[in-house]
Amino acid sequence: MTTAAFHNIYERFGNRIRRFVAHKIADPSYVDDLVQEIFIKVHNHIDELQDEEKLDAWIFRIARNRVTDYYRTTKTHQPIDASEPAAPPRDFSDYELVFDNDIREWIDQLPDKYRQVLYKTELENRKYAEVAKELGLSVPAVKSRVLRGREKIKQMLLECCHFEFDRLGGIADCTPKKLCPDCDSAEN
């Protein structure tokens, strides 16, 4: 690629990529570095692009991938506020026992296509690829069914119990919304 051709690409996409990255990255000190890395990759791999009509999508895919890599490799640390008391240890053994014992009952209530994959992946701890091969499905289909099955179980839990969460997203409290055999055993 000639310098003039690359300069033309940078002129066409530079500002748009910079806005895209700035929108995705909270720390502005990294934006210029990431934009530079994106265009270095564009320069180094432009010969691999087979359809020039897809240049726009190709450059933005590189940008999205680089932003994703940034978040994978950058650890965000929050300073600990020493004035805030430490949270007391929580004992959720009752909740965990109820959920562990009754998760099979909730899974049993699911349609067969979700029940099969959840048993195999969640309870038997089998890999998605292994389950996909056994059931004659694609790996994305198994992942989709696991996700949808988990969502259905979450809805069952939310219909049954009221959860309060702490600021870190952990369960702070759980109280039954209605008479429920699953919740009644936690109270006894």
Summary of the structure (lengths in Angstrom):
residues: 188
radius of gyration: 24.7
end to end distance: 73.6
largest distance: 76.6
contacts: 431
relative contact order: 0.07
helix: 69%
strand: 6%
